Amino acid sequence: MPETPHKKCPICGKPAVDEFKPFCSKRCADIDLNRWLTGNYVIPARDDEPLPDADGEEN
C-alpha cells in the first residue's frame, strides 16, 4: 500500500496510507471511529445561543 509522505497516523504515529488516510490501517481507522461512537471525543457546545421552543420561538 502506498504511503502518504510526511503524514503520520493520529492513532499510532506510523506513516499514513492513502487507502485509509489519515490513518495507517483499517484497525486505526476503526479505533478512531469507536472513540467517536463511545463519546471519548466530544465537540464542545456553545451555551450562548438560545434554543428554540417546540413552537419555534427562542427562549
C-alpha distance matrix in Angstrom:
0.0 3.8 6.5 9.8 12.5 15.3 14.5 14.7 14.4 18.0 18.2 17.2 16.6 13.3 11.1 9.9 6.6 7.6 7.5 9.8 11.4 13.5 12.2 9.6 9.8 12.1 14.6 15.1 15.4 18.0 19.8 20.3 21.5 23.8 25.3 26.2 27.7 29.7 31.1 29.6 28.7 31.7 32.4 36.1 38.7 41.4 44.9 46.8 46.5 48.9 47.7 49.5 51.9 51.7 53.9 51.6 53.8 52.6 54.0
3.8 0.0 3.8 6.7 9.2 12.4 12.1 13.2 13.7 17.4 18.4 17.4 16.1 12.9 9.8 8.8 5.8 6.2 8.0 10.3 10.6 12.5 12.2 10.1 11.5 14.2 16.7 16.4 16.5 19.6 21.1 21.0 22.5 25.1 26.1 26.7 28.7 30.8 31.8 30.1 28.7 31.5 32.0 35.5 38.1 40.5 44.2 45.8 45.6 48.2 47.2 49.1 51.7 51.7 53.8 51.3 53.3 52.0 53.5
6.5 3.8 0.0 3.8 6.1 8.9 8.5 9.6 10.7 14.4 15.7 14.7 12.9 9.9 6.4 5.7 4.4 6.0 8.8 9.8 9.2 10.2 10.1 8.2 10.7 13.9 15.9 14.8 15.2 18.6 19.6 19.2 21.2 23.8 24.2 25.0 27.3 29.2 29.9 27.9 26.4 29.2 29.6 33.0 35.8 38.2 41.8 43.4 43.4 46.2 45.5 47.5 50.3 50.5 52.6 50.0 51.9 50.3 51.7
9.8 6.7 3.8 0.0 3.8 6.5 6.0 8.3 10.0 13.2 15.4 15.0 12.7 10.7 7.0 5.5 5.6 5.8 9.5 10.0 8.0 8.6 9.8 9.3 12.3 15.2 17.2 15.4 15.3 19.0 19.8 18.7 20.7 23.6 23.6 24.0 26.7 28.7 28.9 27.0 25.0 27.5 27.5 30.7 33.4 35.6 39.3 40.6 40.7 43.6 43.1 45.2 48.1 48.5 50.4 47.7 49.4 47.7 49.2
12.5 9.2 6.1 3.8 0.0 3.8 5.6 8.5 11.4 14.3 16.8 16.0 13.0 11.2 7.6 7.8 8.9 9.6 13.3 13.6 11.3 11.2 12.5 11.8 15.2 18.4 20.0 17.9 18.3 22.0 22.3 21.1 23.5 26.3 25.9 26.4 29.3 31.1 31.0 28.7 26.7 29.2 29.0 32.0 34.8 36.7 40.4 41.6 41.9 45.1 44.8 47.1 50.1 50.7 52.7 49.8 51.3 49.4 50.8
15.3 12.4 8.9 6.5 3.8 0.0 3.8 6.6 10.1 12.4 15.2 14.4 10.9 10.2 7.2 8.3 10.7 12.0 15.5 14.9 12.2 11.2 12.4 12.2 16.0 19.2 20.2 17.6 18.3 21.9 21.6 20.2 23.0 25.5 24.6 25.3 28.5 29.9 29.5 27.0 25.0 27.3 27.2 30.0 33.0 34.7 38.4 39.6 40.2 43.4 43.4 45.9 49.0 49.9 51.9 48.9 50.2 48.1 49.2
14.5 12.1 8.5 6.0 5.6 3.8 0.0 3.8 6.8 9.0 12.0 11.8 8.8 8.5 5.9 5.6 8.7 10.1 13.2 11.9 9.1 7.5 8.9 9.5 13.2 16.1 17.1 14.3 14.7 18.4 18.1 16.5 19.2 21.8 20.9 21.5 24.7 26.2 25.8 23.4 21.4 23.8 23.8 26.7 29.7 31.7 35.4 36.8 37.3 40.4 40.2 42.6 45.6 46.4 48.5 45.7 47.0 45.0 46.1
14.7 13.2 9.6 8.3 8.5 6.6 3.8 0.0 3.8 6.2 8.6 8.1 5.1 5.4 4.5 5.1 8.9 11.3 13.6 11.6 9.4 7.4 7.3 7.7 11.3 14.3 14.6 11.5 12.7 16.2 15.3 14.1 17.3 19.4 18.4 19.6 22.7 23.8 23.6 20.9 19.4 22.2 22.7 25.7 28.9 31.2 34.7 36.4 37.1 40.1 39.7 42.4 45.2 45.9 48.3 45.6 46.9 44.8 45.7
14.4 13.7 10.7 10.0 11.4 10.1 6.8 3.8 0.0 3.8 5.4 5.7 4.7 5.4 5.9 5.1 8.4 11.0 12.3 9.5 8.1 5.9 4.5 5.5 8.6 11.2 11.1 7.9 9.2 12.4 11.6 10.5 13.7 15.8 15.0 16.4 19.3 20.4 20.5 17.9 16.7 19.8 20.8 23.9 27.1 29.7 33.2 35.2 35.7 38.5 37.9 40.4 43.0 43.6 46.1 43.7 45.1 43.1 43.9
18.0 17.4 14.4 13.2 14.3 12.4 9.0 6.2 3.8 0.0 3.8 6.0 5.8 8.4 9.5 8.7 11.9 13.9 15.0 11.7 10.1 7.4 6.6 8.8 11.1 12.8 12.2 8.4 9.4 12.2 10.6 8.8 12.3 14.1 12.5 13.8 17.1 17.9 17.5 14.7 13.3 16.4 17.4 20.4 23.8 26.4 29.7 31.8 32.5 35.3 34.8 37.5 40.1 40.9 43.5 41.0 42.3 40.1 40.7
18.2 18.4 15.7 15.4 16.8 15.2 12.0 8.6 5.4 3.8 0.0 3.8 6.1 8.4 10.6 10.2 12.9 15.4 15.7 12.2 11.8 9.6 7.3 8.6 10.0 11.3 9.7 6.1 8.2 10.2 7.8 7.3 11.0 11.9 10.7 12.9 15.7 16.0 16.3 13.4 13.0 16.5 18.3 21.3 24.7 27.7 30.8 33.2 33.9 36.4 35.7 38.4 40.7 41.3 44.1 42.0 43.3 41.2 41.6
17.2 17.4 14.7 15.0 16.0 14.4 11.8 8.1 5.7 6.0 3.8 0.0 3.8 5.7 8.9 9.8 12.5 15.7 16.3 13.3 13.1 11.2 8.5 8.2 9.9 12.1 10.3 7.4 10.5 12.4 10.2 10.7 14.3 14.9 14.0 16.6 19.1 19.2 19.7 16.6 16.5 20.1 22.0 24.8 28.3 31.2 34.3 36.7 37.6 40.1 39.4 42.2 44.5 45.1 47.9 45.8 47.1 45.0 45.3
16.6 16.1 12.9 12.7 13.0 10.9 8.8 5.1 4.7 5.8 6.1 3.8 0.0 3.8 6.5 8.2 11.6 14.8 16.2 13.6 12.6 10.6 8.8 8.4 11.3 14.1 13.1 10.1 12.6 15.2 13.4 13.1 16.7 17.9 16.8 18.9 21.7 22.1 22.2 19.1 18.4 21.6 23.0 25.7 29.2 31.8 35.0 37.1 38.1 40.9 40.5 43.3 45.9 46.6 49.3 46.9 48.1 45.9 46.4
13.3 12.9 9.9 10.7 11.2 10.2 8.5 5.4 5.4 8.4 8.4 5.7 3.8 0.0 3.8 6.4 9.1 12.7 14.1 12.2 11.7 10.5 8.3 6.3 9.4 12.9 12.3 10.1 12.6 15.4 14.4 14.6 17.8 19.2 18.8 20.8 23.4 24.1 24.6 21.8 21.1 24.4 25.7 28.7 32.1 34.7 38.1 40.1 40.9 43.6 43.0 45.7 48.2 48.7 51.3 49.0 50.4 48.4 49.0
11.1 9.8 6.4 7.0 7.6 7.2 5.9 4.5 5.9 9.5 10.6 8.9 6.5 3.8 0.0 3.8 6.6 9.8 12.0 10.8 9.8 9.0 7.9 6.0 9.7 13.3 13.8 11.7 13.3 16.6 16.3 15.9 18.9 20.9 20.6 22.0 24.7 25.9 26.3 23.7 22.6 25.6 26.5 29.6 32.8 35.2 38.7 40.5 41.0 43.9 43.4 45.8 48.5 49.0 51.4 48.9 50.4 48.5 49.4
9.9 8.8 5.7 5.5 7.8 8.3 5.6 5.1 5.1 8.7 10.2 9.8 8.2 6.4 3.8 0.0 3.8 6.6 8.8 7.3 6.0 5.6 5.0 4.2 7.8 10.9 12.3 10.1 10.7 14.3 14.7 13.9 16.3 18.8 18.8 19.8 22.3 24.0 24.4 22.3 20.8 23.7 24.4 27.7 30.6 33.1 36.7 38.5 38.7 41.5 40.7 43.0 45.7 46.1 48.4 45.9 47.5 45.8 46.9
6.6 5.8 4.4 5.6 8.9 10.7 8.7 8.9 8.4 11.9 12.9 12.5 11.6 9.1 6.6 3.8 0.0 3.8 5.5 5.6 5.6 7.1 6.3 4.9 7.0 9.8 12.1 11.0 11.0 14.4 15.7 15.2 17.0 19.7 20.3 21.1 23.2 25.2 26.0 24.3 22.9 25.8 26.4 29.9 32.6 35.2 38.8 40.6 40.5 43.1 42.1 44.1 46.7 46.8 49.0 46.6 48.5 47.0 48.4
7.6 6.2 6.0 5.8 9.6 12.0 10.1 11.3 11.0 13.9 15.4 15.7 14.8 12.7 9.8 6.6 3.8 0.0 3.8 5.5 4.9 7.4 8.2 8.1 9.5 11.3 14.3 13.3 12.2 15.6 17.4 16.5 17.6 20.7 21.6 21.6 23.7 26.1 26.8 25.5 23.8 26.3 26.4 30.0 32.4 34.8 38.4 40.0 39.6 42.2 41.2 42.9 45.6 45.6 47.6 45.1 47.1 45.8 47.4
7.5 8.0 8.8 9.5 13.3 15.5 13.2 13.6 12.3 15.0 15.7 16.3 16.2 14.1 12.0 8.8 5.5 3.8 0.0 3.8 5.8 8.7 8.5 8.4 8.0 8.8 12.3 12.2 10.7 13.5 16.0 15.5 16.0 19.0 20.4 20.5 22.0 24.6 25.8 24.8 23.4 26.0 26.4 30.1 32.4 35.1 38.6 40.4 39.8 42.1 40.7 42.3 44.8 44.4 46.6 44.3 46.6 45.4 47.1
9.8 10.3 9.8 10.0 13.6 14.9 11.9 11.6 9.5 11.7 12.2 13.3 13.6 12.2 10.8 7.3 5.6 5.5 3.8 0.0 3.8 6.1 5.2 6.1 5.7 6.3 9.5 8.7 7.0 10.2 12.4 11.7 12.5 15.5 16.7 16.9 18.6 21.0 22.1 21.0 19.7 22.4 23.1 26.8 29.2 32.0 35.5 37.4 37.0 39.3 38.0 39.8 42.2 42.0 44.3 42.1 44.2 42.9 44.3
11.4 10.6 9.2 8.0 11.3 12.2 9.1 9.4 8.1 10.1 11.8 13.1 12.6 11.7 9.8 6.0 5.6 4.9 5.8 3.8 0.0 3.0 4.8 6.9 8.4 9.6 12.1 10.2 8.6 12.2 13.7 12.1 13.3 16.6 17.1 16.9 19.2 21.7 22.1 20.8 18.9 21.3 21.5 25.1 27.6 30.1 33.7 35.4 35.1 37.7 36.7 38.6 41.3 41.4 43.5 41.0 43.0 41.5 42.9
13.5 12.5 10.2 8.6 11.2 11.2 7.5 7.4 5.9 7.4 9.6 11.2 10.6 10.5 9.0 5.6 7.1 7.4 8.7 6.1 3.0 0.0 3.8 6.9 9.1 10.5 12.2 9.5 8.3 12.1 12.7 10.7 12.6 15.7 15.5 15.5 18.3 20.4 20.5 18.8 16.8 19.3 19.5 23.0 25.6 28.1 31.7 33.5 33.4 36.1 35.3 37.5 40.2 40.6 42.8 40.2 42.0 40.3 41.5
12.2 12.2 10.1 9.8 12.5 12.4 8.9 7.3 4.5 6.6 7.3 8.5 8.8 8.3 7.9 5.0 6.3 8.2 8.5 5.2 4.8 3.8 0.0 3.8 5.7 7.5 8.7 6.1 5.9 9.6 10.1 9.1 11.4 13.9 14.2 15.0 17.4 19.2 19.8 18.0 16.6 19.7 20.6 24.1 27.0 29.8 33.2 35.3 35.4 37.9 36.9 39.1 41.6 41.8 44.3 42.0 43.8 42.1 43.1
9.6 10.1 8.2 9.3 11.8 12.2 9.5 7.7 5.5 8.8 8.6 8.2 8.4 6.3 6.0 4.2 4.9 8.1 8.4 6.1 6.9 6.9 3.8 0.0 3.8 7.3 8.2 6.6 7.9 11.0 11.5 11.7 14.0 16.1 16.6 18.0 20.1 21.6 22.6 20.6 19.7 23.0 24.1 27.6 30.6 33.4 36.8 39.0 39.1 41.6 40.6 42.8 45.3 45.4 47.9 45.6 47.5 45.8 46.8
9.8 11.5 10.7 12.3 15.2 16.0 13.2 11.3 8.6 11.1 10.0 9.9 11.3 9.4 9.7 7.8 7.0 9.5 8.0 5.7 8.4 9.1 5.7 3.8 0.0 3.8 5.3 5.4 6.4 8.7 10.0 11.0 12.6 14.4 15.8 17.3 18.7 20.3 21.9 20.3 19.8 23.2 24.7 28.3 31.1 34.2 37.4 39.8 39.7 41.9 40.6 42.6 44.8 44.6 47.3 45.3 47.3 45.9 46.8
12.1 14.2 13.9 15.2 18.4 19.2 16.1 14.3 11.2 12.8 11.3 12.1 14.1 12.9 13.3 10.9 9.8 11.3 8.8 6.3 9.6 10.5 7.5 7.3 3.8 0.0 3.8 5.5 5.0 6.0 8.6 9.8 10.3 12.1 14.2 15.4 16.2 18.1 20.0 19.0 18.8 22.0 23.7 27.4 29.9 33.2 36.3 38.8 38.4 40.4 38.7 40.6 42.6 42.2 44.9 43.0 45.3 44.0 45.0
14.6 16.7 15.9 17.2 20.0 20.2 17.1 14.6 11.1 12.2 9.7 10.3 13.1 12.3 13.8 12.3 12.1 14.3 12.3 9.5 12.1 12.2 8.7 8.2 5.3 3.8 0.0 3.8 5.4 5.1 6.2 8.7 9.9 10.5 12.5 14.5 15.2 16.3 18.5 17.2 17.6 21.1 23.2 26.7 29.5 32.9 35.9 38.6 38.5 40.4 38.8 40.9 42.7 42.4 45.3 43.6 45.7 44.3 45.0
15.1 16.4 14.8 15.4 17.9 17.6 14.3 11.5 7.9 8.4 6.1 7.4 10.1 10.1 11.7 10.1 11.0 13.3 12.2 8.7 10.2 9.5 6.1 6.6 5.4 5.5 3.8 0.0 3.8 5.4 5.0 6.3 8.7 9.8 10.7 12.7 14.3 15.4 16.9 15.0 15.0 18.5 20.5 24.0 26.9 30.2 33.2 35.8 36.0 38.1 36.8 39.1 41.2 41.2 44.0 42.1 44.0 42.3 43.0
15.4 16.5 15.2 15.3 18.3 18.3 14.7 12.7 9.2 9.4 8.2 10.5 12.6 12.6 13.3 10.7 11.0 12.2 10.7 7.0 8.6 8.3 5.9 7.9 6.4 5.0 5.4 3.8 0.0 3.8 5.5 5.2 6.3 8.7 10.0 10.9 12.4 14.4 15.8 14.6 14.0 17.2 18.8 22.4 25.1 28.3 31.5 33.9 33.8 35.8 34.3 36.4 38.5 38.4 41.1 39.1 41.2 39.7 40.6
18.0 19.6 18.6 19.0 22.0 21.9 18.4 16.2 12.4 12.2 10.2 12.4 15.2 15.4 16.6 14.3 14.4 15.6 13.5 10.2 12.2 12.1 9.6 11.0 8.7 6.0 5.1 5.4 3.8 0.0 3.8 5.4 5.0 6.1 8.6 9.9 10.3 12.0 14.2 13.5 13.8 17.0 19.1 22.7 25.2 28.6 31.5 34.2 34.0 35.7 33.9 35.9 37.7 37.3 40.3 38.6 40.8 39.4 40.1
19.8 21.1 19.6 19.8 22.3 21.6 18.1 15.3 11.6 10.6 7.8 10.2 13.4 14.4 16.3 14.7 15.7 17.4 16.0 12.4 13.7 12.7 10.1 11.5 10.0 8.6 6.2 5.0 5.5 3.8 0.0 3.8 5.5 5.1 6.3 8.9 10.0 10.6 12.4 10.9 11.7 15.2 17.8 21.1 23.9 27.4 30.2 33.1 33.2 35.0 33.5 35.9 37.6 37.6 40.6 39.0 40.8 39.2 39.6
20.3 21.0 19.2 18.7 21.1 20.2 16.5 14.1 10.5 8.8 7.3 10.7 13.1 14.6 15.9 13.9 15.2 16.5 15.5 11.7 12.1 10.7 9.1 11.7 11.0 9.8 8.7 6.3 5.2 5.4 3.8 0.0 3.8 5.4 5.1 6.5 8.8 10.1 11.0 9.5 9.0 12.4 14.5 18.0 20.8 24.2 27.2 29.9 30.0 32.0 30.7 33.0 35.1 35.2 38.1 36.2 38.0 36.2 36.8
21.5 22.5 21.2 20.7 23.5 23.0 19.2 17.3 13.7 12.3 11.0 14.3 16.7 17.8 18.9 16.3 17.0 17.6 16.0 12.5 13.3 12.6 11.4 14.0 12.6 10.3 9.9 8.7 6.3 5.0 5.5 3.8 0.0 3.8 5.4 5.2 6.2 8.7 10.1 10.0 9.6 12.4 14.4 18.0 20.3 23.8 26.6 29.4 29.1 30.7 29.0 31.1 32.9 32.7 35.6 33.9 35.9 34.5 35.2
23.8 25.1 23.8 23.6 26.3 25.5 21.8 19.4 15.8 14.1 11.9 14.9 17.9 19.2 20.9 18.8 19.7 20.7 19.0 15.5 16.6 15.7 13.9 16.1 14.4 12.1 10.5 9.8 8.7 6.1 5.1 5.4 3.8 0.0 3.8 5.4 5.0 6.0 8.5 8.4 9.5 12.5 15.3 18.5 20.9 24.5 27.0 30.1 29.9 31.3 29.5 31.7 33.2 33.0 36.1 34.7 36.7 35.2 35.5
25.3 26.1 24.2 23.6 25.9 24.6 20.9 18.4 15.0 12.5 10.7 14.0 16.8 18.8 20.6 18.8 20.3 21.6 20.4 16.7 17.1 15.5 14.2 16.6 15.8 14.2 12.5 10.7 10.0 8.6 6.3 5.1 5.4 3.8 0.0 3.8 5.6 5.4 6.2 5.0 6.1 9.4 12.5 15.5 18.2 21.9 24.3 27.4 27.7 29.3 27.9 30.4 32.1 32.3 35.5 33.9 35.5 33.6 33.8
26.2 26.7 25.0 24.0 26.4 25.3 21.5 19.6 16.4 13.8 12.9 16.6 18.9 20.8 22.0 19.8 21.1 21.6 20.5 16.9 16.9 15.5 15.0 18.0 17.3 15.4 14.5 12.7 10.9 9.9 8.9 6.5 5.2 5.4 3.8 0.0 3.8 5.6 5.4 6.0 5.2 7.5 9.9 13.3 15.6 19.2 21.8 24.8 24.7 26.2 24.7 27.0 28.8 29.0 32.0 30.3 32.0 30.3 30.7
27.7 28.7 27.3 26.7 29.3 28.5 24.7 22.7 19.3 17.1 15.7 19.1 21.7 23.4 24.7 22.3 23.2 23.7 22.0 18.6 19.2 18.3 17.4 20.1 18.7 16.2 15.2 14.3 12.4 10.3 10.0 8.8 6.2 5.0 5.6 3.8 0.0 3.8 5.6 7.7 8.3 9.9 12.5 15.4 17.1 20.9 23.0 26.2 25.8 26.9 24.8 26.9 28.3 28.0 31.2 29.9 31.8 30.5 30.8
29.7 30.8 29.2 28.7 31.1 29.9 26.2 23.8 20.4 17.9 16.0 19.2 22.1 24.1 25.9 24.0 25.2 26.1 24.6 21.0 21.7 20.4 19.2 21.6 20.3 18.1 16.3 15.4 14.4 12.0 10.6 10.1 8.7 6.0 5.4 5.6 3.8 0.0 3.8 5.8 8.0 9.8 13.1 15.5 17.5 21.2 23.0 26.5 26.5 27.4 25.6 27.9 29.1 29.0 32.4 31.3 32.9 31.3 31.2
31.1 31.8 29.9 28.9 31.0 29.5 25.8 23.6 20.5 17.5 16.3 19.7 22.2 24.6 26.3 24.4 26.0 26.8 25.8 22.1 22.1 20.5 19.8 22.6 21.9 20.0 18.5 16.9 15.8 14.2 12.4 11.0 10.1 8.5 6.2 5.4 5.6 3.8 0.0 3.8 5.3 6.2 9.7 11.8 13.9 17.7 19.5 22.9 23.2 24.3 22.8 25.5 26.9 27.2 30.6 29.2 30.6 28.6 28.4
29.6 30.1 27.9 27.0 28.7 27.0 23.4 20.9 17.9 14.7 13.4 16.6 19.1 21.8 23.7 22.3 24.3 25.5 24.8 21.0 20.8 18.8 18.0 20.6 20.3 19.0 17.2 15.0 14.6 13.5 10.9 9.5 10.0 8.4 5.0 6.0 7.7 5.8 3.8 0.0 3.8 6.4 10.1 12.2 15.2 18.7 20.8 24.1 24.8 26.4 25.3 28.2 29.9 30.5 33.8 32.2 33.3 31.1 30.8
28.7 28.7 26.4 25.0 26.7 25.0 21.4 19.4 16.7 13.3 13.0 16.5 18.4 21.1 22.6 20.8 22.9 23.8 23.4 19.7 18.9 16.8 16.6 19.7 19.8 18.8 17.6 15.0 14.0 13.8 11.7 9.0 9.6 9.5 6.1 5.2 8.3 8.0 5.3 3.8 0.0 3.8 6.9 9.7 12.8 16.2 18.8 21.8 22.4 24.4 23.5 26.4 28.5 29.3 32.3 30.4 31.5 29.2 29.2
31.7 31.5 29.2 27.5 29.2 27.3 23.8 22.2 19.8 16.4 16.5 20.1 21.6 24.4 25.6 23.7 25.8 26.3 26.0 22.4 21.3 19.3 19.7 23.0 23.2 22.0 21.1 18.5 17.2 17.0 15.2 12.4 12.4 12.5 9.4 7.5 9.9 9.8 6.2 6.4 3.8 0.0 3.8 6.1 9.0 12.5 15.0 18.1 18.7 20.6 19.8 22.9 25.0 26.1 29.0 27.0 27.9 25.5 25.5
32.4 32.0 29.6 27.5 29.0 27.2 23.8 22.7 20.8 17.4 18.3 22.0 23.0 25.7 26.5 24.4 26.4 26.4 26.4 23.1 21.5 19.5 20.6 24.1 24.7 23.7 23.2 20.5 18.8 19.1 17.8 14.5 14.4 15.3 12.5 9.9 12.5 13.1 9.7 10.1 6.9 3.8 0.0 3.8 6.5 9.7 12.8 15.4 15.8 18.1 17.7 20.7 23.3 24.6 27.3 24.9 25.6 23.2 23.4
36.1 35.5 33.0 30.7 32.0 30.0 26.7 25.7 23.9 20.4 21.3 24.8 25.7 28.7 29.6 27.7 29.9 30.0 30.1 26.8 25.1 23.0 24.1 27.6 28.3 27.4 26.7 24.0 22.4 22.7 21.1 18.0 18.0 18.5 15.5 13.3 15.4 15.5 11.8 12.2 9.7 6.1 3.8 0.0 3.8 6.7 9.5 12.2 13.3 15.6 15.7 19.2 21.7 23.5 26.1 23.7 24.0 21.1 21.0
38.7 38.1 35.8 33.4 34.8 33.0 29.7 28.9 27.1 23.8 24.7 28.3 29.2 32.1 32.8 30.6 32.6 32.4 32.4 29.2 27.6 25.6 27.0 30.6 31.1 29.9 29.5 26.9 25.1 25.2 23.9 20.8 20.3 20.9 18.2 15.6 17.1 17.5 13.9 15.2 12.8 9.0 6.5 3.8 0.0 3.8 6.4 9.2 9.7 11.9 12.0 15.4 18.1 20.1 22.5 20.1 20.2 17.3 17.3
41.4 40.5 38.2 35.6 36.7 34.7 31.7 31.2 29.7 26.4 27.7 31.2 31.8 34.7 35.2 33.1 35.2 34.8 35.1 32.0 30.1 28.1 29.8 33.4 34.2 33.2 32.9 30.2 28.3 28.6 27.4 24.2 23.8 24.5 21.9 19.2 20.9 21.2 17.7 18.7 16.2 12.5 9.7 6.7 3.8 0.0 3.8 5.7 6.8 9.6 10.8 14.4 17.4 19.9 21.9 19.2 18.7 15.5 15.4
44.9 44.2 41.8 39.3 40.4 38.4 35.4 34.7 33.2 29.7 30.8 34.3 35.0 38.1 38.7 36.7 38.8 38.4 38.6 35.5 33.7 31.7 33.2 36.8 37.4 36.3 35.9 33.2 31.5 31.5 30.2 27.2 26.6 27.0 24.3 21.8 23.0 23.0 19.5 20.8 18.8 15.0 12.8 9.5 6.4 3.8 0.0 3.8 5.6 7.4 9.1 12.9 15.5 18.4 20.4 18.0 17.0 13.5 12.6
46.8 45.8 43.4 40.6 41.6 39.6 36.8 36.4 35.2 31.8 33.2 36.7 37.1 40.1 40.5 38.5 40.6 40.0 40.4 37.4 35.4 33.5 35.3 39.0 39.8 38.8 38.6 35.8 33.9 34.2 33.1 29.9 29.4 30.1 27.4 24.8 26.2 26.5 22.9 24.1 21.8 18.1 15.4 12.2 9.2 5.7 3.8 0.0 3.8 6.5 9.5 12.9 15.8 19.0 20.4 17.7 16.1 12.4 11.9
46.5 45.6 43.4 40.7 41.9 40.2 37.3 37.1 35.7 32.5 33.9 37.6 38.1 40.9 41.0 38.7 40.5 39.6 39.8 37.0 35.1 33.4 35.4 39.1 39.7 38.4 38.5 36.0 33.8 34.0 33.2 30.0 29.1 29.9 27.7 24.7 25.8 26.5 23.2 24.8 22.4 18.7 15.8 13.3 9.7 6.8 5.6 3.8 0.0 3.8 6.5 9.5 12.8 16.0 17.0 14.1 12.8 9.3 9.7
48.9 48.2 46.2 43.6 45.1 43.4 40.4 40.1 38.5 35.3 36.4 40.1 40.9 43.6 43.9 41.5 43.1 42.2 42.1 39.3 37.7 36.1 37.9 41.6 41.9 40.4 40.4 38.1 35.8 35.7 35.0 32.0 30.7 31.3 29.3 26.2 26.9 27.4 24.3 26.4 24.4 20.6 18.1 15.6 11.9 9.6 7.4 6.5 3.8 0.0 3.8 6.6 9.4 12.8 13.9 11.4 9.7 6.1 6.0
47.7 47.2 45.5 43.1 44.8 43.4 40.2 39.7 37.9 34.8 35.7 39.4 40.5 43.0 43.4 40.7 42.1 41.2 40.7 38.0 36.7 35.3 36.9 40.6 40.6 38.7 38.8 36.8 34.3 33.9 33.5 30.7 29.0 29.5 27.9 24.7 24.8 25.6 22.8 25.3 23.5 19.8 17.7 15.7 12.0 10.8 9.1 9.5 6.5 3.8 0.0 3.8 6.6 9.6 11.3 9.0 8.4 5.8 6.4
49.5 49.1 47.5 45.2 47.1 45.9 42.6 42.4 40.4 37.5 38.4 42.2 43.3 45.7 45.8 43.0 44.1 42.9 42.3 39.8 38.6 37.5 39.1 42.8 42.6 40.6 40.9 39.1 36.4 35.9 35.9 33.0 31.1 31.7 30.4 27.0 26.9 27.9 25.5 28.2 26.4 22.9 20.7 19.2 15.4 14.4 12.9 12.9 9.5 6.6 3.8 0.0 3.8 6.6 7.6 5.2 5.1 4.1 6.2
51.9 51.7 50.3 48.1 50.1 49.0 45.6 45.2 43.0 40.1 40.7 44.5 45.9 48.2 48.5 45.7 46.7 45.6 44.8 42.2 41.3 40.2 41.6 45.3 44.8 42.6 42.7 41.2 38.5 37.7 37.6 35.1 32.9 33.2 32.1 28.8 28.3 29.1 26.9 29.9 28.5 25.0 23.3 21.7 18.1 17.4 15.5 15.8 12.8 9.4 6.6 3.8 0.0 3.8 5.3 5.1 5.2 5.9 6.5
51.7 51.7 50.5 48.5 50.7 49.9 46.4 45.9 43.6 40.9 41.3 45.1 46.6 48.7 49.0 46.1 46.8 45.6 44.4 42.0 41.4 40.6 41.8 45.4 44.6 42.2 42.4 41.2 38.4 37.3 37.6 35.2 32.7 33.0 32.3 29.0 28.0 29.0 27.2 30.5 29.3 26.1 24.6 23.5 20.1 19.9 18.4 19.0 16.0 12.8 9.6 6.6 3.8 0.0 3.8 5.5 7.5 9.3 10.3
53.9 53.8 52.6 50.4 52.7 51.9 48.5 48.3 46.1 43.5 44.1 47.9 49.3 51.3 51.4 48.4 49.0 47.6 46.6 44.3 43.5 42.8 44.3 47.9 47.3 44.9 45.3 44.0 41.1 40.3 40.6 38.1 35.6 36.1 35.5 32.0 31.2 32.4 30.6 33.8 32.3 29.0 27.3 26.1 22.5 21.9 20.4 20.4 17.0 13.9 11.3 7.6 5.3 3.8 0.0 3.8 5.8 8.9 10.7
51.6 51.3 50.0 47.7 49.8 48.9 45.7 45.6 43.7 41.0 42.0 45.8 46.9 49.0 48.9 45.9 46.6 45.1 44.3 42.1 41.0 40.2 42.0 45.6 45.3 43.0 43.6 42.1 39.1 38.6 39.0 36.2 33.9 34.7 33.9 30.3 29.9 31.3 29.2 32.2 30.4 27.0 24.9 23.7 20.1 19.2 18.0 17.7 14.1 11.4 9.0 5.2 5.1 5.5 3.8 0.0 3.8 6.6 9.4
53.8 53.3 51.9 49.4 51.3 50.2 47.0 46.9 45.1 42.3 43.3 47.1 48.1 50.4 50.4 47.5 48.5 47.1 46.6 44.2 43.0 42.0 43.8 47.5 47.3 45.3 45.7 44.0 41.2 40.8 40.8 38.0 35.9 36.7 35.5 32.0 31.8 32.9 30.6 33.3 31.5 27.9 25.6 24.0 20.2 18.7 17.0 16.1 12.8 9.7 8.4 5.1 5.2 7.5 5.8 3.8 0.0 3.8 6.6
52.6 52.0 50.3 47.7 49.4 48.1 45.0 44.8 43.1 40.1 41.2 45.0 45.9 48.4 48.5 45.8 47.0 45.8 45.4 42.9 41.5 40.3 42.1 45.8 45.9 44.0 44.3 42.3 39.7 39.4 39.2 36.2 34.5 35.2 33.6 30.3 30.5 31.3 28.6 31.1 29.2 25.5 23.2 21.1 17.3 15.5 13.5 12.4 9.3 6.1 5.8 4.1 5.9 9.3 8.9 6.6 3.8 0.0 3.8
54.0 53.5 51.7 49.2 50.8 49.2 46.1 45.7 43.9 40.7 41.6 45.3 46.4 49.0 49.4 46.9 48.4 47.4 47.1 44.3 42.9 41.5 43.1 46.8 46.8 45.0 45.0 43.0 40.6 40.1 39.6 36.8 35.2 35.5 33.8 30.7 30.8 31.2 28.4 30.8 29.2 25.5 23.4 21.0 17.3 15.4 12.6 11.9 9.7 6.0 6.4 6.2 6.5 10.3 10.7 9.4 6.6 3.8 0.0
